Amino acid sequence: MPFESTTPFIRRGTFRDPVFDESMSVRVEVFVNEQGVPAENERDEYDEDSIHWVTYASIPSVSSNSNHDRHAVDGISPENELSQNRTPVGTIRLIPPTLSKKSYVLLGRLAVLKPFRKLGLARLLVEEALRYAASEGSAGGFDLPGEGIKWDGKCYVHAQTNVQGWWANNGFYRDDDAGEWDEEGIMHVGMWKDIALERRRSIINL
């Protein structure tokens, strides 16, 4: 079953964006239904202006066209069928320094539906978020000169303690100063990752 990933987008103004709704459907299933987080606490003040990604499972539909049998074998749907039959199965959120007023990027709300775990989707989501952060950061898009913030590539995550090893395998290291704390009845630790930035110089056209 093929997987695809959306382009990252920034939420502004309204919660009615379809991709955000798909992201929430995954988060509710994992965090609320599976892990018991109160539904009213799953959405927070950062969601509206954070950056969200969703990964989909593409499920071919039954079609009467002549190519249906080939599609069923290949697991590939035409573009119009794919758009109508994609199932959101994973998501991640990035809070940029320009929103949090912190000197680091905060990753969170990483969730993958249970039937689709151990397929590399969580890693895909993290890598895509970090790639986006590196691009924006290199262009100065995460800097806040008025706040004295110049983002230097630091990324932070509130990792559930039972998966801190997974984060470590993806290049994150534990923030020993933060210790452990409880979030919604689940123990967490802080973990850092430093990503390289290539600061771009301004070009003046004479």
C-alpha angles and dihedrals in degrees: 000000000000123000131209133188128218127235110262115256136188118236113227131172103341140049092213097094108127095223091052090051089052090049090052092050089060094043093050092049094049105033102029105030099031104030100029101239109160108260093229090059098050095080116056143178092274097059097081096061102025125103117253135193128193128194118206137203109222112220117188114230127225106268135181094215120113093250095059096101093051091048092050091053096043094042089229126126129196113261094259092051091046092054091050097045107039117126120207107232106159141027145175135188131214122199108199123213089247088067103035095038086225126128093241142056113252118213120195150133089066105169137159124185112253098247090055101048125116090033095104095256095124090052090048091054094048093047092049092049092048091047090053091047092051091051095048093042094050089055092049092249093135096048123109106194092178090057094042091247120142107171111228100188100274115148125189134194134186097224124194105241094238091061101038088107089059091053090048089054087056094055102270122131128203122263098226092185091063096055117189128313141178122252115179091336094309122109116236140186130198118244131187135207127183116210125193118250127200103207110214120220120230113253118220115203111210 
